[in-house]
Amino acid sequence: MSIDLSQSFKAYDVRGIVGETITAESVRAVGAAFADVLGLAGKQVLVGGDMRPSSPEFAASFASGAAARGARVTDLGLISTDMLYYACGTRQAPGVMFTASHNPAEYNGMKMALAGAVPLSAETGLEDIRDAAQAYLDAGEVPDNDDAWSGSAELLTDYAGCLRSLVDLAGIRPLKVVVDAGNGMAGLTTPAVLGSERLAALPLELIPLYWELDGSFPNHPANPLEPENLRDLQAAVLEHGADIGLAFDGDADRCFVIDERGEPVSPSAVTALVARREIARAQASGEAEPVIIHNLITSRAVPELVAREGGRAVETRVGHSYIKAVMAAEGAVFGGEHSAHYYFRDFFNADTGMLAAMHVLAALGGQDQPLSELAAEFNPYFASGEINSQVADKAAAAQRAVAVFEEAGGVAISRTDGVTVSAEDGSWWFNLRPSNTEPFLRYNGEAHTAEQMATIRDTVLQAVRG
């Protein structure tokens, strides 16, 4: 079967359907190309994977290709994506994680990082790796090495200790916490980081929901961005009278938060809450104007809070490789996205849902208010949430919506990332952008009133969907 790698290589990772657009042979070719393009002969490469059934085979295939081109491959075993970043950061070696994040069970893919957890994207070598791997496949000469692994590494205890060193939870008031792992990798990391499985007990009563590692996702898809996938967690928070609920995606690099009423706390509110904590910590160590990164879809409440707290907000386009590059260039202390990716300077500028969750637990447990009241300050506007539309011509669909508002006037238009239309009086904005990983046109919008938000949303979606 001929594999066209352009079907699975995206802007900043690889995702495909197992046995169709991603196979053991194509993965082996990518492993060889990874070693070739990055010049890794004689150097260490780190390889791990999530709980999807195909991940162990794919990890071994990648190792075989990389080893055949001279790399020394270390087996990280079962890991979350932020554990890969921890390994690449602490060991100063490049690596790959086999995961398809929140995608359905039939998918798998690769997230790659350079030494120091520097992201690998289309602009920084991912396309070169794709082309070199494609050449191996087209020639029918994919390098292979039956004795691929040079060694293994156990990361979980050290990873947990690292996160605990960054946020002190020992002195907070007792909290009852429901954690929905969605049968993903948070089922491995949560008891190690927040429980007493590896380290001393914290004042947290953990209530597990779907902690069994199962890449068939028998309970619900591991995609907390979709509201229906939060319903079990919301119900469990109310049933147990919990203080907070946490939901992780399949590879556990994103975290979503539910308050004590069973209501979602927006990722923008979480970004603002963590930003305040990180600004204060940086200022205490002498930083005059700590930088916070946010993407252009994040609530306007985030840059407003950053300015009030004495920081400097920098806006960037959506996507982890872009944000990490800006984090490094600006020396930013923290960054947040609307999709619940959170980035920390003290964690190699990489994203980690668990560390963000710990900041929320520290803020909640460090005072007496319930989470709904604590978060209200960071959520002054009305947001649509992310709404996907599957359309044949994304550019034409977006332009139809823009034309409606251009004709009415009184708007500013930016095409930094997709298209953003903003009211000149600042009362509302919306963004339409094509997904980098899925066949969707994504809508996000925000307004000063619920009625205005709904009117803008409905007008845009009607134009987009024809």
N, C-alpha and C positions, 0 to 999 in steps of 0.2 A: 504494500500500500504506500502510495506516495504521500508524504506529509508536506504541506505548505506552512512553514513556520509563521508566515505573516498573519495567519488566522489566530494564532495563540499569543504572539508577542504584542503587548500593549505599550502604552506610553512609559510606564514605570514598573511593569511586572509581566509575568507570563501566566495566562489562564486558558484552559481548553477543556474539551470533553474527553474523558479518559477513553482510549481505544479509537478515537476518531481524529481529533486535532492535537492530542498529546499522547505519546506512546513511549514505552521503555526505550525503543531505538532512538526516537527523536530526543529524548532526555539524555541519552548517552552521547549523542552528537553535541548537544548543548554543553554537557560537561567538558568534552574535549575542547570545544570552542572557547569556553570560559577560561580554561587554562592557557590556551593559545593567545587569545586577545589580551589577557591581563598579564601575560608573561610569568606564569606561575610554576614553571618547571623548577623542581627542587624546593618549592615553597608550600606552606600550609594552606589548605582549603578546608573550611568548616561546613558540614552538611548535616541538616536535621530535617524533621518533618512533623506534620500534625497527625491526627488520629484517622484521617481518611484511609480506606483500605489500600489504595494504590500508593500511598506515601512511602512505605518501606521499600517497595520494589523500585520506585522512581529514585529514591535516595541512593540505592545501591547502583542503579544504572548511571546516574550522574557521576558517582564516585568512580565507576569503571572508566568512563570517558576521560575524566580529569586525570586519573592516575596513569592512564595510557599515554598522556601527554606530559607526564613527569611530575605532576602535583603530588604532594603528601596529604592525603585526605583523612580528616578526623571526623569520626561518627559522633554526632551530638545526640542521636536518638530522638525520642519524643520531646518536642519543644514548642513553645509559643513563639510568635514572630518577634516579640520584644526580647525573648531569651536569645534569639539569633543576634539581635543588635547588641545585647550585652556581651555575647561571646566575641563578636567582631570588634567591639570596642575594647574589651579587656585584653584580648589576645593579639590585637593588631593584625588580624588576618581577614581575608575576604571569605564570604560564605553564602550559602543558599538555603532557603527554607521551602520545603514542599508543602504548599497550602493553596487553597482557592478561597481563603478568607470566609466570606459569608455566602459564597455561591452554593448552589445545590449539590447534592451528594455525587452526581455524575461528573462533576468538575474536579480538576486539580490544576496545580500551577506552581510557579516559582517566584519567590521574592528574593532578590539578590542584594548584597551589600559589599562594599569594598572594606579594606582595613579601616578600623576606626568607626565602623558603622556608617561610613559615607555612602549615600544612596547611589545605586546604579540605575540610570534611566536611559531613554532613547538618545538623549543628548550627550551622555557620558559613557557610552560603550555598549549599551544593550542592543542597539541595531547592528553594531559590528559583530557581536556574539551571534545574533540571529543569522546574519549573512554567512559567517564562517561555518555555523552548524548546518545551514542549508546546503552549503557546498559539500560537506561530508555526506549528507543524505543523498544528494543528487548523484554523487560519484559512487554511491553504494559501498563506501569504504570508511565506516565509522570506527574509530579507534576503540579498543576493548582491552580490559585488564581484569583477569579473573581474581587477582589478589589486590583488590582496590584499596582496602582500608589500611591506613598506617597506624591507627589507634582510635581510642574513644575518649570522651570526656563527659563527666557528670556535672551539670551546671546548676541544678535546681536550688541547692542550699546556698551557694554563693550568690546566685541571682536574688533570692529572697533576702539575704543579708544586705545586699546592695540597696534594695528598695527601702528596707527598714532603716538604713542609715540616712536616707534622704528625707523621710517623714517620720517623726517620733509619735507613735500612737500609744505609748505605754501609759501616759498620764491622762488620757481623755476619760470622760464619763462613760459608763457601760452603754453599749449600743447593741440593739438586736438588728442583724443584717441578713436579709435574704439575698442569696447570690444565684442567679440563673446562668449556668455555664453553657446552656444550649447543647449539651453533649460534646462541647468543644474543649479546647486546651485549657480554659480557665478551671475545668475540673481537676487539672493537675496543679496549676499554679496557685489557686486560691487557698487550699489548705496549707500549702508551704509558706505563703507570704502572710496571710491574715490569720491562719490557724496555728496550732501548736505542733503540727506534724514534723517540722524541721527546727523551729526556733521557739523561744519562750512564748507562753500564752499572752495574748493581748486582751483588753477588756471588751471583747467582741463575742457575742453569741451568734455564730454562723448557722444559718438555716440553708441547707443545700437544696438546689433545684436543678436536676439533670446534670449532675457532676460525672456521670459515667461516660467515659470516652467512647463515642460511637459516631463514626463518620457517615452513617446512613441517616443521622438526624431524625430519630424516631418520634420525637415529641413536637418539635417545631423547627423551621429553618433557623440556622444560627446567624440571623440578620436582624439585630435589634432596631435597625433603622425603620423597619416596617412595623407599624403600630400593632398589627395582629400578633406579632411575635413577642410582644411584651405582656399580653393579657394574663398568662399564667403567673408571671412575676407580680403583676399588679394585684391579682387575687391573693397570692401568697402573702404579700406585705400586709394586706388588710386582715387576712385570716389569722396571722400570727401577731398582729399588733406591732409590727416591726417599725423601727425608726427610719429605715432606708432599704431600698432594693437596688441591686447592681446587676446589670445584664452585659455579658461579653459576647463578642462575635466568635466565629469558629476558631480563628487563630489567636484570639484574646489580645489583639493589639488595640481594640476599641472598647470603651466602656460607656454604657448608658445608665442613667440614674433615675430612680423612682422615689418620690417623697412618701411620707407616712400616710398620706391620703390615697395613695395608689396612683398619683398623677406624675407624668414624666417631667423631669427637670431638663430644660433645653440644653443641648451642648454649648450654646452660646452663654447661657447662665453659668454653666460649669467652667467655661473658659474665663469668664470674668471673675468668678470666685477664686480660681487657682491663680489667675494673674495678680489679683490683690495680694495673695500670700507670697508669691514669688517676687513681686516688686518690693514688698516690705522686707523680705529676707535679704535681697540684693542691696537695698538702701542701708540696712543695718551693717552690711559689710563694707560700706563706703562707696557703692556705685551711685553716681549722681542722677542718672536718668536711665533706669533699666528699660530695655527694649522688649516689647511684647509683639509677637507676630500673630496675625489673624488673616484668614482668607476673606475674599471679597463677599462671600455669602454669609459670613458671621454677622450676628446682630450688630447694629450701630451702637448698641449699649456697651459693647466691648471697648472700642476706641475711646468712647466717652468716659468710661471708668478709668481706663489707663491714664488719660490726661488728668483726671481729678486726683489720682493717686501719685502723680509726679513721674510717671513713666512716659515712654514714647512708643506709640503704636505704629506698626508698619504693616500695610496691607499687601497681600500676595495672591497669586492665582491659586486655584484648588490643586491639590496633589502633593503627596508626601515628599517627592524628590525636589519639587520647587520650594516647598516650605523649609526643608532641611538646608538647602543651599542658602536661602535668605537668613535662616537662623545662624549659620556659620559666618556669613558675610557681615551681619549686623552684631554678632556677639550677643544675640537675644537670649534672655533667661528662660523664656517660655513661649510656646505657640499653641494655638488651638484652631480647630476646624469645626464647621457645622456638622460634620459627619461623625463627630466624637473621636477624632484622632487628636491626641495631645502630645506635645513635643517639649523636651526638657534639656536645657544646656547641660545639666549634671548627669544626663543619661545619653551622652554622645550626640546631642541634638536629635535624638530619635524619639519615635512615638511609643508610648506605653500606656495602655488603658489602666493597668493595675496601679501605677504610680499616681495617675489622676484620681482614681478611686480613693487612694489613701489620703490625698489632699482634702477631698470632700469629707471623708470620715474624720480627719483631724479638725477641720473647720466646724463640723457639726458637733463633734464630741468636746470641743473646746469652749462651748457656750450652752445655754439652756433652751434656746428656741428650737421648735421643730423645724425640719428641713424646709417645709413649705414656706415658712416665714423667713428663714435665712435666705432662701433662693429668690424671694419676691423682689428684693432690691436689685437683683441682677437681670430682671426680666420685665422691663417697663413697657415693651412694645408687643405687638401681636404678629406672630409669624405663621406662615402657611405650613411650615415643614417642607420637606423635599417631596415633590410629586413628579412621577415619571410618566412620560408619554412615549409610546413606541410609534414612530412615524417613519415613512419611507424616505423622506427628504428632510433631514433635520434643519439644514440651513434655510430652506424655503419656509418651513413651519415657523422658525424663529422670526424670520423677516415679516411674515404675516402679522404676528403679534406686535412687533415693533411699529409697523405701519399704522396700526390703529392708534397708537399713542403719539406718533409723530404728527398725524393729521390733527389730533386734538390740541397739540402744542403744550408748552409749559413743562417740558421734560429735558433732561440731559441724558445722553447716550454714551456708554463706554463699551469698547469691544476688547478689553484687556483679557477676559476669559469668557468665551461665549459672548453674550450681550447683556449689559445691565442698563435698565431704564430707571431713572430716578426723577421724582417730582422736584422741580426747581425750588419749591418751598420746603423741601425736606420731609414731607409728611408720609411718603411711601417710596419703596423701590422694589424692583424684582429683577431676577437674573434667570436667563435661559442658557444652558450650556450642554453640549453633547457629552455623554459619559465617555471616559477613557477606557472603561472596562466592560460596558454592557451596551446593548443596542437601544439606548434611551436618550431622549431630550429631557433634561432635568430642570424643573421649575423650583425656585425659592423666592419668597417674597416676604415683605414686612411692612407694617403700617402703624400709625399712631392709634388707630381705633380698629376694633374687630370688624366693624361693618366695612370700612375702607379696605382692609386686607382681603375680605371675602369678595368684594366687588372687583378689585384688581385681579385677584386669582382667577375668578370665573371668566372675566373678559379675556385674559391671556390664554387660558386653557381652551376656550371655545375657538379662538383664532388658531391655536397650534393644532388642534385635533380636527379642524375643518368642519 
